[in-house]
C-alpha cells in the first residue's frame, strides 16, 4: 500500500473541496477510470516526470501532432518543449536587456506557449488538478462531466485533458474573454452547451463560482475549481519550480557571472497556482516572491475592485491556494500598459522602432510575439521590482510568459481602433515605449510587512469561509508555512498511485 500523508481531520474531511485525497476514495469510480484509460490508450505521467522530462522516453510522442487530443501529448505537459513539441534540455526563454527594460538587472522570461494543445501553461494546472482526482477514484469519467471554471486558458486545458481521458469537459468562463479562446473551445467541445458564458469579463470571478455552485447540485457535474484545488499549487511547485530553476542556472552559467543570484520571481496571481513555483525558488535560492495584479482592480493593494483586460490573472478575491504569508511584494500593473505594449510587440512599426531606435537586439525583439497580456504584466512588474528593491546587474529576476500573443489578435484590433485610430507608426511606437517602458515607476507597490500579509490573508475569509464554506480551521491553518510544507508530501504519494494506476490500466488492455 502507498504511505498516507499526515493531515488534520478537517483537511481529510475536505478532500472533496481541496483535492487532497491520498488514498482511494471510491474503488468503483477508479475502476471506471482504469477501463476508460485502457480503451483510450492513456498512460498518465508522474509529477516527477513532468518536473524532469529526462525521465520520459524520448520517443513517446514521436510523430504526434502537439496540438491534437492524443494521449501521448500528456508527456509534453511540461516546460521542456520547443515550438514544434520537441524535447529541449533547457526550457525556452529570453533574457531581456537594459535597452528594453531600463534596468541593469537581467530579467529572464520563460515561455509557456510551448505547451501542447492549448499553447499555454494552464494545461499543466488542469492535469495537476485532474490526475489526483482520477487516481483516488474521486472523479468518474464515465458518469460525470468535468467542469472547468476559468477566465480562459485553464478551461481550455481542462477540456483538452478531459477529451484525452474520454470524459466530457465543460468550460465555464466570462463572456467577455478574447474571441480566440472561444474559437478554440468551439473546435474541442462535443456540444455547444459545454461552453458556459458567465456575465462580465476578467474581473468577474464570483459569477463563475456562482455558476459552478449551481451546477454542483447535479451529481453528474464535477467541479475542478483551480482556485482551491491544491493540485494546482503542487503541480506548479514541483514542475514549474524545477523548470524555472533549470533556466536560472543555465543563464547564470552562460552569463559568466558567478555572482549572479535569483533575487525575485514575479507572477500575476490568477488562481495562485503559478505563483506557487515561487515557494520552490525561495526554498532553493531565497528568492523574493512578487504577487502581481491589475491596477484597475487592486484587490491585494487596496482591498479594491474594478474591471480590467489583463486576461488570465483574475481578481476581486484571494485564492485559497495562494500562500499569502510567503509573499514579499505586491505590484499592480495597468491594463493600458499591457494593451498598448501588445501593439508595440506585435507590429512591424513597433519592432523597427525597438531595433533601430532603442537598439534592442533583433533576437530579443523576435521573441516578443510570445508575450501574451499576462506575460507583459509580469515583465513590467519585474522592472518595477528591480527598481523598488534597488537591484543591480548581479540580481536576476525571473518570470513567466503564460501564453503568447496569438491568443489576442481580436483584442489588438480593439486597441488599435480605440487608442491609435487604426494607425500605428514610429511616432506611436515612441510614445508607447516612453510611457510604458521608459518611465516605469515604483508606484502601486507594497514591500510587504507582516501586517500587510495579514491584511491580504484575512481578505480571503469572505470568499472561502463565508461564501464557499471552507472550515475556519482549514482557512487559518494556511497561515503557517508548515501547512504548505506538509502539502508537498502528497506529490510522491500521488506519483506512486499514478504508477500503480498505469499498471492496472496495462493489465486491463
C-alpha positions as CSV (number, residue, x, y, z in Angstrom):
1,X,0.0,0.0,0.0
2,X,1.1,3.6,-0.5
3,X,2.0,5.6,2.5
4,X,-0.5,8.2,3.6
5,X,0.1,11.8,4.2
6,X,-0.5,13.1,7.7
7,X,-3.2,15.7,7.7
8,X,-5.6,17.3,10.1
9,X,-9.1,15.7,10.3
10,X,-10.5,18.9,8.7
11,X,-8.3,18.6,5.6
12,X,-9.2,14.9,5.3
13,X,-12.9,15.8,5.6
14,X,-12.4,18.5,2.9
15,X,-10.7,16.3,0.3
16,X,-13.7,16.9,-1.9
17,X,-13.1,20.7,-1.9
18,X,-9.3,20.8,-1.7
19,X,-8.4,17.8,-3.8
20,X,-6.1,16.4,-1.1
21,X,-7.1,12.8,-1.0
22,X,-4.1,10.5,-0.7
23,X,-5.9,7.1,-0.7
24,X,-8.5,5.5,-2.9
25,X,-11.9,7.1,-2.1
26,X,-14.1,5.2,-4.5
27,X,-12.9,1.9,-5.9
28,X,-15.8,1.7,-8.3
29,X,-15.0,5.1,-9.9
30,X,-11.3,4.2,-10.0
31,X,-12.2,1.0,-11.9
32,X,-14.2,3.0,-14.4
33,X,-11.3,5.4,-15.0
34,X,-9.0,2.4,-15.5
35,X,-11.3,0.9,-18.1
36,X,-11.7,4.3,-19.9
37,X,-7.9,4.8,-19.9
38,X,-7.3,1.3,-21.2
39,X,-9.8,1.8,-24.0
40,X,-8.2,5.2,-25.0
41,X,-4.6,4.1,-24.6
42,X,-4.0,6.7,-21.8
43,X,-0.9,6.5,-19.7
44,X,-0.5,9.2,-17.0
45,X,2.8,10.9,-16.5
46,X,4.0,11.3,-12.9
47,X,4.8,14.7,-11.5
48,X,8.4,13.6,-11.2
49,X,8.5,13.0,-15.0
50,X,6.9,16.4,-15.8
51,X,9.4,18.1,-13.5
52,X,12.3,16.2,-15.1
53,X,11.4,15.1,-18.6
54,X,14.7,13.2,-18.9
55,X,12.7,10.5,-17.0
56,X,10.3,10.3,-20.0
57,X,11.3,8.1,-23.0
58,X,12.3,10.4,-25.8
59,X,10.3,8.7,-28.5
60,X,7.0,8.6,-26.5
61,X,5.4,11.4,-28.7
62,X,7.3,11.0,-31.9
63,X,5.1,11.8,-34.9
64,X,2.3,13.1,-32.7
65,X,0.8,16.5,-33.5
66,X,1.4,18.5,-30.4
67,X,-2.0,20.2,-30.9
68,X,-4.0,17.1,-31.2
69,X,-6.1,15.3,-28.5
70,X,-3.6,12.4,-28.5
71,X,-2.9,10.8,-25.1
72,X,0.8,10.8,-25.8
73,X,0.7,14.6,-25.6
74,X,0.3,14.2,-21.8
75,X,4.0,13.6,-21.8
76,X,4.5,17.0,-23.3
77,X,2.7,18.8,-20.4
78,X,5.9,20.3,-19.2
79,X,8.2,23.3,-19.9
80,X,10.9,21.4,-21.8
81,X,9.4,21.7,-25.3
82,X,10.2,23.9,-28.3
83,X,7.5,25.3,-30.5
84,X,7.3,22.1,-32.6
85,X,6.9,19.9,-29.5
86,X,10.5,18.6,-29.5
87,X,12.2,18.0,-26.2
88,X,14.8,20.5,-25.1
89,X,17.4,20.4,-22.3
90,X,16.6,23.9,-21.0
91,X,13.1,25.5,-21.3
92,X,12.8,28.1,-24.0
93,X,13.4,31.6,-22.5
94,X,14.8,35.0,-23.2
95,X,16.9,37.4,-21.1
96,X,15.7,40.9,-21.5
97,X,18.4,43.6,-21.8
98,X,18.6,47.0,-20.3
99,X,17.9,48.6,-23.7
100,X,14.3,47.2,-23.4
101,X,13.8,47.2,-19.6
102,X,15.8,50.2,-18.5
103,X,17.3,48.3,-15.5
104,X,20.7,46.8,-15.0
105,X,19.2,43.5,-13.6
106,X,18.7,40.7,-16.1
107,X,15.0,39.8,-16.4
108,X,14.5,36.2,-17.5
109,X,11.2,35.2,-19.1
110,X,10.3,31.5,-19.6
111,X,7.8,30.8,-22.4
112,X,4.5,29.0,-21.8
113,X,3.3,28.8,-25.4
114,X,5.4,25.7,-25.9
115,X,2.8,23.6,-24.0
116,X,0.8,21.2,-26.2
117,X,-2.8,21.5,-27.3
118,X,-3.6,25.0,-25.9
119,X,-0.2,26.8,-26.3
120,X,-0.4,27.9,-22.7
121,X,0.9,26.6,-19.5
122,X,-2.6,26.2,-17.9
123,X,-2.8,22.7,-19.4
124,X,-0.3,21.8,-16.6
125,X,-2.7,23.2,-14.0
126,X,-5.6,21.2,-15.4
127,X,-3.6,18.0,-15.4
128,X,-2.4,18.7,-11.9
129,X,-6.0,19.0,-10.7
130,X,-7.4,16.1,-12.7
131,X,-4.8,13.4,-12.1
132,X,-5.1,13.2,-8.3
133,X,-8.9,13.1,-8.6
134,X,-8.7,10.2,-11.1
135,X,-6.1,8.0,-9.3
136,X,-8.0,8.4,-6.0
137,X,-11.4,7.5,-7.6
138,X,-13.0,10.8,-6.8
139,X,-13.8,11.6,-10.5
140,X,-15.7,9.1,-12.7
141,X,-15.2,9.9,-16.4
142,X,-18.0,7.6,-17.5
143,X,-20.6,9.1,-15.2
144,X,-19.5,12.7,-14.6
145,X,-18.8,15.9,-16.6
146,X,-15.5,17.6,-15.8
147,X,-16.4,21.3,-15.2
148,X,-13.5,23.8,-15.5
149,X,-14.1,27.3,-14.1
150,X,-11.7,29.8,-15.5
151,X,-11.1,33.0,-17.3
152,X,-10.0,31.1,-20.4
153,X,-6.8,29.1,-20.5
154,X,-7.4,26.7,-17.6
155,X,-10.8,25.9,-19.1
156,X,-9.2,25.1,-22.4
157,X,-6.6,23.0,-20.7
158,X,-9.3,21.1,-18.8
159,X,-11.3,20.5,-21.9
160,X,-8.2,19.2,-23.7
161,X,-7.3,16.8,-20.8
162,X,-10.9,15.7,-20.5
163,X,-11.1,14.8,-24.2
164,X,-7.9,12.7,-23.9
165,X,-9.4,10.9,-20.9
166,X,-12.6,10.2,-22.8
167,X,-14.6,12.4,-20.4
168,X,-16.9,15.3,-21.3
169,X,-15.4,18.6,-20.4
170,X,-17.3,21.8,-19.7
171,X,-15.7,25.2,-19.9
172,X,-17.1,28.0,-17.6
173,X,-15.7,31.4,-18.4
174,X,-16.8,35.1,-18.7
175,X,-18.5,36.0,-22.0
176,X,-16.1,39.0,-22.4
177,X,-12.9,37.0,-22.9
178,X,-10.9,37.1,-26.1
179,X,-12.6,35.6,-29.2
180,X,-9.7,33.3,-29.8
181,X,-10.4,31.4,-26.6
182,X,-14.0,30.7,-27.7
183,X,-12.9,29.8,-31.2
184,X,-10.6,27.1,-29.7
185,X,-13.4,25.8,-27.4
186,X,-15.8,25.6,-30.4
187,X,-13.4,23.1,-32.0
188,X,-12.7,21.0,-28.9
189,X,-16.0,20.7,-27.1
190,X,-18.5,18.0,-28.1
191,X,-21.6,20.1,-27.6
192,X,-22.3,23.9,-27.6
193,X,-23.8,23.6,-24.1
194,X,-20.3,22.6,-22.9
195,X,-19.3,26.2,-23.2
196,X,-20.9,28.3,-20.4
197,X,-20.5,32.0,-20.7
198,X,-20.9,33.8,-17.4
199,X,-21.6,37.6,-17.1
200,X,-18.7,40.1,-17.4
201,X,-15.0,39.9,-18.2
202,X,-11.7,39.0,-16.5
203,X,-12.8,40.6,-13.2
204,X,-16.0,38.7,-12.7
205,X,-14.7,35.6,-10.9
206,X,-17.5,35.3,-8.4
207,X,-20.0,34.9,-11.2
208,X,-18.0,31.9,-12.3
209,X,-18.2,30.5,-8.7
210,X,-22.0,31.1,-8.7
211,X,-22.5,29.2,-11.9
212,X,-20.4,26.3,-10.7
213,X,-22.2,26.2,-7.3
214,X,-25.5,25.9,-9.2
215,X,-24.1,23.1,-11.5
216,X,-22.7,21.3,-8.5
217,X,-26.3,20.5,-7.4
218,X,-26.3,17.9,-10.2
219,X,-24.0,15.0,-9.1
220,X,-23.2,14.4,-12.7
221,X,-21.1,17.6,-12.7
222,X,-17.6,17.5,-11.0
223,X,-16.2,21.0,-10.4
224,X,-12.4,21.3,-10.8
225,X,-12.0,24.7,-9.1
226,X,-8.5,25.8,-9.7
227,X,-8.7,28.5,-7.1
228,X,-8.9,25.9,-4.3
229,X,-7.6,22.7,-5.8
230,X,-4.2,22.2,-4.2
231,X,-3.1,20.0,-7.0
232,X,-2.8,23.3,-8.9
233,X,-0.4,24.7,-6.3
234,X,1.6,21.4,-6.0
235,X,1.9,20.9,-9.8
236,X,3.5,24.3,-10.1
237,X,5.7,24.0,-7.0
238,X,7.2,20.8,-8.4
239,X,7.1,21.2,-12.2
240,X,7.2,25.0,-12.8
241,X,9.6,25.5,-9.9
242,X,12.0,23.0,-11.3
243,X,11.8,24.5,-14.8
244,X,12.5,28.0,-13.5
245,X,15.4,26.7,-11.5
246,X,16.9,25.0,-14.6
247,X,16.5,28.2,-16.6
248,X,18.1,30.4,-14.0
249,X,21.1,28.1,-13.5
250,X,21.6,27.9,-17.3
251,X,21.5,31.7,-17.5
252,X,23.9,32.1,-14.6
253,X,26.3,29.6,-16.1
254,X,26.3,31.0,-19.6
255,X,26.5,34.7,-18.5
256,X,29.9,34.1,-17.0
257,X,28.7,35.9,-13.8
258,X,29.5,33.6,-10.8
259,X,28.0,36.2,-8.5
260,X,24.5,36.1,-10.1
261,X,21.7,35.4,-7.7
262,X,18.0,34.9,-8.3
263,X,16.6,37.9,-6.5
264,X,12.9,37.8,-7.3
265,X,10.2,35.9,-9.1
266,X,7.2,37.9,-10.4
267,X,3.8,36.2,-11.1
268,X,0.3,37.5,-11.6
269,X,-1.8,35.7,-9.0
270,X,-4.7,34.5,-11.1
271,X,-5.7,31.2,-9.5
272,X,-2.4,31.4,-7.5
273,X,-1.1,28.1,-9.0
274,X,1.8,29.6,-10.9
275,X,3.0,31.7,-8.0
276,X,3.4,28.5,-6.0
277,X,6.6,28.0,-8.0
278,X,7.9,31.0,-6.1
279,X,7.9,28.8,-2.9
280,X,10.2,26.4,-4.7
281,X,12.5,29.2,-5.7
282,X,12.5,30.7,-2.2
283,X,13.3,27.3,-0.7
284,X,16.2,26.9,-3.0
285,X,17.6,30.4,-3.5
286,X,16.0,32.7,-1.0
287,X,14.2,34.3,-3.9
288,X,11.6,37.0,-3.1
289,X,8.1,36.4,-4.3
290,X,6.2,39.2,-6.0
291,X,2.4,38.9,-6.4
292,X,1.1,40.9,-9.4
293,X,-2.4,42.2,-10.1
294,X,-4.2,44.7,-12.3
295,X,-4.1,48.3,-11.2
296,X,-7.7,48.7,-12.2
297,X,-8.8,46.1,-9.7
298,X,-6.3,46.5,-6.8
299,X,-7.5,43.6,-4.5
300,X,-4.3,43.0,-2.7
301,X,-3.0,46.6,-3.0
302,X,-6.1,48.4,-1.6
303,X,-8.8,45.7,-1.0
304,X,-10.2,47.3,-4.1
305,X,-12.3,46.3,-7.0
306,X,-12.9,47.2,-10.7
307,X,-12.6,45.7,-14.2
308,X,-9.6,45.2,-16.4
309,X,-8.4,43.4,-19.5
310,X,-5.2,41.6,-18.4
311,X,-6.8,38.3,-19.4
312,X,-6.0,35.3,-17.3
313,X,-4.9,36.9,-14.0
314,X,-8.3,37.0,-12.1
315,X,-9.1,39.4,-9.2
316,X,-11.6,40.5,-6.6
317,X,-10.6,37.7,-4.3
318,X,-7.7,35.9,-2.7
319,X,-7.4,32.3,-4.0
320,X,-7.4,29.6,-1.3
321,X,-4.2,28.1,-2.7
322,X,-2.2,31.4,-2.5
323,X,0.5,31.2,0.1
324,X,0.0,34.8,1.1
325,X,2.2,34.6,4.2
326,X,5.2,33.8,2.0
327,X,4.6,36.7,-0.4
328,X,7.2,39.5,-0.2
329,X,6.0,42.2,-2.6
330,X,2.7,43.2,-4.3
331,X,2.8,45.1,-7.6
332,X,-0.1,46.4,-9.7
333,X,0.1,47.0,-13.4
334,X,-2.4,48.8,-15.6
335,X,-4.2,47.1,-18.4
336,X,-3.5,50.2,-20.5
337,X,0.2,49.1,-20.3
338,X,-0.5,45.6,-21.4
339,X,-2.9,46.5,-24.2
340,X,-0.6,49.1,-25.7
341,X,2.7,47.2,-25.3
342,X,0.9,44.3,-27.0
343,X,0.6,46.5,-30.1
344,X,4.3,47.6,-29.8
345,X,5.4,44.0,-29.5
346,X,3.3,42.7,-32.5
347,X,3.6,45.3,-35.2
348,X,6.4,45.9,-37.8
349,X,6.5,49.6,-36.7
350,X,7.0,48.5,-33.1
351,X,9.7,46.1,-34.0
352,X,11.5,48.5,-36.2
353,X,11.4,51.2,-33.5
354,X,12.8,48.8,-30.9
355,X,15.7,47.6,-33.1
356,X,16.6,50.8,-34.9
357,X,15.9,53.5,-32.3
358,X,16.3,51.7,-29.0
359,X,18.9,49.2,-30.2
360,X,17.2,46.2,-28.7
361,X,18.8,43.1,-30.2
362,X,16.9,41.6,-33.0
363,X,16.8,38.1,-31.4
364,X,15.1,39.6,-28.4
365,X,12.5,41.5,-30.5
366,X,11.8,38.3,-32.3
367,X,10.6,36.7,-29.1
368,X,8.1,39.4,-28.2
369,X,5.1,37.8,-30.0
370,X,5.4,35.1,-27.4
371,X,4.3,37.5,-24.7
372,X,0.6,37.5,-24.0
373,X,-1.1,40.1,-21.8
374,X,-0.2,38.5,-18.5
375,X,3.4,38.0,-19.7
376,X,3.7,41.7,-20.4
377,X,2.2,42.3,-17.0
378,X,4.7,40.0,-15.3
379,X,7.6,41.7,-17.1
380,X,6.6,45.2,-16.1
381,X,6.2,44.0,-12.5
382,X,9.8,42.6,-12.7
383,X,11.1,46.0,-13.8
384,X,9.2,47.7,-11.0
385,X,10.6,45.2,-8.5
386,X,14.1,45.8,-9.7
387,X,13.7,49.5,-9.0
388,X,11.9,49.1,-5.7
389,X,14.5,46.7,-4.3
390,X,17.5,48.6,-5.9
391,X,18.6,45.5,-7.7
392,X,21.8,45.5,-9.8
393,X,23.5,43.6,-12.5
394,X,24.2,40.6,-10.3
395,X,20.5,40.3,-9.3
396,X,18.4,38.3,-11.8
397,X,14.6,38.4,-11.8
398,X,12.6,35.6,-13.4
399,X,9.0,35.4,-14.6
400,X,6.7,33.5,-17.0
401,X,5.0,34.2,-20.3
402,X,1.9,32.2,-19.6
403,X,0.7,32.3,-23.2
404,X,1.6,34.1,-26.4
405,X,0.2,37.0,-28.4
406,X,-1.6,34.5,-30.8
407,X,-4.5,34.4,-28.3
408,X,-5.1,38.2,-28.5
409,X,-5.4,39.4,-32.2
410,X,-9.1,40.3,-31.6
411,X,-8.1,42.4,-28.6
412,X,-5.3,44.1,-30.6
413,X,-7.9,45.2,-33.2
414,X,-9.9,46.9,-30.4
415,X,-6.8,48.6,-29.0
416,X,-5.7,49.8,-32.5
417,X,-9.1,51.3,-33.1
418,X,-9.7,52.8,-29.6
419,X,-6.2,54.1,-28.9
420,X,-4.4,54.6,-32.3
421,X,-7.3,55.2,-34.7
422,X,-6.0,52.2,-36.7
423,X,-2.7,53.9,-37.5
424,X,0.5,52.8,-35.7
425,X,3.8,54.1,-36.8
426,X,7.2,55.2,-35.4
427,X,5.7,58.2,-33.5
428,X,3.1,56.0,-31.8
429,X,5.8,53.4,-31.1
430,X,8.0,56.0,-29.5
431,X,5.1,57.3,-27.4
432,X,4.2,53.8,-26.1
433,X,7.8,53.0,-25.3
434,X,8.4,56.3,-23.5
435,X,5.2,55.9,-21.4
436,X,5.3,52.2,-20.5
437,X,8.9,51.2,-20.6
438,X,11.0,54.3,-20.5
439,X,9.4,55.7,-17.3
440,X,8.5,52.7,-15.2
441,X,7.9,53.8,-11.6
442,X,7.6,52.0,-8.2
443,X,4.1,53.4,-7.5
444,X,1.3,50.9,-6.7
445,X,3.6,48.5,-4.9
446,X,3.9,47.2,-1.4
447,X,7.1,45.9,0.1
448,X,5.1,43.7,2.5
449,X,5.3,43.8,6.2
450,X,3.8,41.2,8.5
451,X,0.8,43.5,8.8
452,X,0.4,43.7,5.0
453,X,0.5,39.9,4.7
454,X,-2.1,39.5,7.4
455,X,-4.4,42.1,5.8
456,X,-4.2,40.3,2.4
457,X,-4.6,36.9,4.0
458,X,-7.7,38.0,6.0
459,X,-9.4,39.3,2.9
460,X,-9.7,35.7,1.7
461,X,-12.0,34.9,4.6
462,X,-15.0,36.4,2.9
463,X,-14.7,34.3,-0.2
464,X,-13.7,31.0,1.3
465,X,-15.3,30.8,4.7
466,X,-18.4,32.9,4.3
467,X,-19.2,32.2,0.6
468,X,-17.6,28.8,-0.2
469,X,-18.0,27.0,3.1
470,X,-14.3,26.3,3.9
471,X,-14.0,25.4,7.6
472,X,-12.3,28.2,9.5
473,X,-9.7,25.8,10.9
474,X,-8.6,24.9,7.4
475,X,-8.5,28.5,6.3
476,X,-6.4,29.5,9.4
477,X,-4.0,26.6,9.0
478,X,-2.7,28.2,5.8
479,X,-1.1,31.0,7.8
480,X,1.7,28.6,8.8
481,X,4.5,27.5,6.4
482,X,4.3,24.1,8.0
483,X,0.9,23.7,6.3
484,X,2.5,24.3,2.9
485,X,5.5,22.0,3.6
486,X,3.2,19.2,4.6
487,X,1.2,19.6,1.5
488,X,4.2,18.8,-0.6
489,X,4.3,15.3,0.9
490,X,1.3,14.5,-1.3
491,X,3.4,14.6,-4.5
492,X,5.4,11.4,-4.0
493,X,2.3,9.6,-2.8
494,X,0.4,10.7,-5.9
495,X,3.3,9.6,-8.1
496,X,3.2,6.1,-6.5
497,X,-0.5,5.9,-7.1
498,X,-0.1,7.1,-10.7
499,X,2.4,4.3,-11.3
500,X,0.0,1.7,-9.8
501,X,-2.9,3.2,-11.8
502,X,-0.9,2.8,-15.0
503,X,0.0,-0.8,-14.2
504,X,-3.7,-1.6,-13.7
505,X,-4.5,0.1,-17.0
506,X,-1.9,-2.0,-18.7
507,X,-3.3,-5.2,-17.2
508,X,-6.8,-4.2,-18.4
509,X,-6.0,-3.9,-22.1
